[in-house]
Amino acid sequence: VGYSCVLFAWMVAISVRMKTFCPIFLLPSLCFSTYFIALPLSWVQALGLHSSFAVGFPFNIGPFILLFVTKLLIPQSSFVGHLSGILIGYPLAWNLLDWLTPPILLSLLAGLYMMKEDLFVWKIPTFEQQRSGQVDFSSFVPSSQLRSFSLLAVTSSLLFCAVPVSIFIMGPSQIPVRLMHGLIVWSALQGRRCEWILNGNAAHLSSQTDIVNILILSGFYSYCMALYDLCSVAAAAPASSFLFVTSGLSSSRVSIWLVVLSLLVVVEISHWWATLQCLWEMRAAASVLSRFGWDRSTVAKLLGQVGLMRAESAAVVPFSGRAHRLVGDHPVTNTSGGRA
């Protein structure tokens, strides 16, 4: 499925706005009229649709004609891809997808991925054990990992507490987005503790892989939300005076909205960085990287190129048991095992 899928969707959106639509430019006389699929007024009111839909949903068969003509002229074209564009084009043209903003789409995809992969942290065998408070992680966890976990814990807690604040300030459209974000960051926090207990246990390798996937999802979700919130701040800040007039909101509420979004961006980026640090320290992350043909050294090189990680020092060569001596400026190795 390529970009032609998108073109077919926009073709549908254009066709239903025209009285007649001529899909084949070589046959300008082959045109199809747009007609309306009537719905009962009670259905329109029950679905909360605009009053203009009381007339009916506009429909034009032209895109379907072009679908078959394209497949006939170009047999290698994707019939399923073009058909998918047409099918999604009608609800798009009917304004039925106005609610599907990028964050809501992200939350839906994240929820479907969690259900498909069964990434629910409470199903991990050591979930109840790590929540009991009886495990002293400082006794066996390196201090460097505890520092990374502290950043993960602080950012996860802030994002979790920001859920009701975000919904109150930015409106009910943020409910699925922020609730999903809170669930994912909470799962990442709990999963990191579970991984410490499971570390090295071959019997629970699948659970360790699930924890890695949860942390990857948490970092990716936070990164995407940071980009979205940053774009929202960048677009709204210069037009704040316009928002005062058009939205009917007070200047103080718009200012608070901008400040909260700016702070959220900082916390979301920090959480993304914390998940990267934790993933780097987890042994099970190597098995996930291998699916993409990567290893830890490759990732370290990439992170080092963008300045996110210092170059690792050269590995210490183990003692070989052979003696060495200098002859002039060149070292000479005595392979006999005796004195040089």
N, C-alpha and C positions, 0 to 999 in steps of 0.2 A: 504494500500500500504506500503510494507516494503522495506527492503534493496534489495530484489530480483529484484525489479524494476530497480535498479542501475546495478545489475549484468547482466540483460538482455540487457541493453543499452551498456555495455562494451562488451558483447558477439557479438553484432552487429558490433561494431567497430573493433573487431578482425576478424570476419568472412569475411568482405569485403576486408581485407588485405591478404587473403589466396586464392590460386587458387581453392581449394576444402575445404569444411568445413563439418565435421562430427559431428552433434550436439548431438548424443546419444552414450555415450561411450560404452554401452553394444552391440551396433551394429556398429562396426568400418567400416563395408563395406557400410553403409548407408551414403553416402556423396553427397554433392550438389556443383555444380560448381558455381563459381562467374562469372557473366557476367556484361556487362556495358550498362547503359542506355544512349544512345547518345543524345547530345544536339547540335543544330546548333551553329557554331562558333560565329555568331552574338549575340546569347543569352549569351554565356559565356563572351563575351566582354562587353555586356550591363550590366550584373550583377556584373561585376568587379571580376570574379572568376579567380583563378590561371589557367595558361595555360594548366596544366595537366588535367583539366576538359574538354578540347577539345576532349579527347578520350571518355569521358562519366563518369557517376556516377557508381561506383561499387555496385553491389547488389547481395545478397545471400539469398535464401529462407529458409536456415537452421534454423534461429531463429524462424520463424513462425511454422515450424514443431515441434520444441521443445516446443513451446507455447502450442500446442494442446496435445502433449504427456504429458506434466506436468499437464495439467488440467484433463486428463484422469486418470493418476496415482494418483494424489492428488486432489480430487474434491474440497477440501476446499481452495485450492490456489486461489489467486486473478488473475483472467483472465484479468480484466481491468488494474490492476497494471502492470502485465507483458507486456501486449500489449502497454501500455504507455511507458515503457522502450524501447521497440523495435522501436516505432515510433520516439522517441527522439534520439535513437541511430544512425539512418541513417544520419540526418543532422550533428550530432556530428562527425561521421566518415568521412563525406564529408567536414569537416572544415568550415561548414556554421555557426557555433556558436562561432567562435573565437572572435567575437565582444562582446559576452555576458559575460562581466566580472562581478564579484560580485557587484561593485558599480552600473553598468548599470542595473543589475537585481533588485537591491534594489530600484533604481529610478522608474523602470517600475512598480514594485509592489506597491510602495507608490502612484504613479499616479493613478493606477487602484483602490486602496483603497479609495483615495479621491473622485474619480468619483462615486464609488459604494455607499459611505456613504454621498455623496454630501457635503463634507467638504470644502466649499469655503467660506472664511471669509467674503467676500463682500456680501453674502446673509444673514448675521446676521442682525436682525432689527436695531441694534444700531451702525452699522458700520459707517455710514455717520455722526452720532452724535458725536462719539468719535474722528473722524478725523477733525471735524470742529474747534477744539481748544477752544470751548466755555465751556467745562466741566472742572471744577477745581477739579481734583481727590484728591488733598491734603486736601480738606475740609471734605472728608468723608472716605478716605481710610487710614487704620492704617499705621503708619510709617514703621513697620516691613515689610508689604507687598510692600510698595514703594521701600524699599531697595532691596527686591528680584526682583522687576520689573526693577530696575536700572541695575542689573547684566544681566537680560534677554535682556534689550534694548541694552546694550553695546555689548554683544556677538552676538546678532542677527544682529546688524548693521555691525560688523566686518565680519561676515560670508557672509552677503549680498554684502559687498564691495569686498570681496575676490573672488567672482565669476569670474569677468573678469581676475583678476590676475592669478587665478588657471588655467583658460583655456589657457591663453597666455603662461604660463610656462610649463604646463603639456600636452598641445596638445588638438586637437579637440575632442578626445575621452571623455574628461571630460565635454563637453557641457551639455548633458542631466543630468549628475550627479550633477554638481554644480548648474545648473539652478533650478532643483527640490529642492535642498537644500536651495537655496535662497528663493524660493517661500514658502517653509514650515516654515522656521524661521520667515519670514515676516508675515505669517499668524498667527503664535503663538504670535508674538508681538502685532498685532492688536486685536487678539482674547482676550488677557488678559485684554485690556482696555474695550472691549465690555462686558466682564464678570462682571466687576465692576459695570457697569450701570445696567446690568440685574440681579445682585445678589439679591435673594429673590423674584424675580418676577416669580410666579408659571405659568403665562401664556406663558413664554418663556423657560420652562424647557428643551425642546428639543434642543433649541439653546445653552443653557449652557452645555448640554451634548456634543454637537458638538465641543464646544470650548475645553472641556476637552480632547476629542479625538484628536484634532489638536495639543494640547500641548504634549500629549503622543507620537504622531507620530513625532513631532519635536525632542523630547528628544531621541527617539529610533533611528531616522535617524542620528542625530548628534553622538550618541554613536557608531553606526556601522561605520560611516565614520571615527571617531577617531581611531577605531581599525584598519581599512584598511590603513589609512595614517600612523599610527604608525608602522604597519608591513612593509609598503613601505620604511619608513626611516630606520628601523632596517635592512632590506635586502640590501638597496642601499648604506648605509654609509660605510660598510666594503668593498664594491666592487666599490667604486667611481673611482678608477684608471682603473678598467676594463670598466666602462661606458664611460670614456674618449675615449678609443680606439675603442670600438665596436659601440657606438651610433654616433660618430662623433661630439658630443657636446663639447663645450669648458668647461674647468674646472670651469670657473666662473659661467656658466649657471647651471651646475650640483650642484655647491655649493649653488647657490641661490635657486634652486629647493628643496634641502634638508632643508634649513633654512625656506622657506615658508611652507613646509609640517610640520616641527616641530612646528612652530607657530600655524598652523591650528589645530594640535592635541590639543594644550593647549586651544585654543578658543572653540573647539568642546566639550571638556570635561567640560569646564566652562559653556557652554550653556546647556549641559545635566543636570548639577547640578542645574542651574537656573530653568529649567523646573520642576525638582523635587520639588524645594522649592515652586514654584507657584502652582503646583498641590496640594501640601499639604495644602495650604491656601484656596483652593477653595471648597465651599460647594458641588458643583455638582460632585466633584470627588468621593464622597461617593457612588453615584448611579452607577458609572462605576466600582468601586471596588466590589460592591455587585454582579456583574455578575460573578466574579471569586470566590465568597464566602469569600471575604476578607472584613475587615473594617479598620478604621484608626489606631486602637490600634495594629492590626496585622502588618500593614506596619511599624508603629513606632518601634515595637519590632525587626523586621527584619533589618531595617536601623540602629537601635542601636547596633545590634550584629556585624555589619560590620563597625561600627564607623562613620556612616554618620549622626547620629542624637543622641543628648544627651537624656538620659532617662528623661521622663517627671516626674515632681514632683507629689507627691500624691495629689489627689483632696482634697479640703477643705470640711470637713464634716459640713453641715449646722446646725445651732443651733436648738436643739430639744425642748427647753423649759423646760427641766427637770433639776433639781438641782443635784449636785454631791458633795460628801464629802469623805474624806479619813478616813478609819478605819484601823489603823496599816499601812500596806504597800499595801492595796487593796482598790480600789475605790468602793464606794457603791452608787447606783443610787436610788434617791428618786422618785418613780413613781407617788406619790400622788399629786405632783405639789406644795406642801407646802415647807416650809423651811427645809433644811437638818440639 
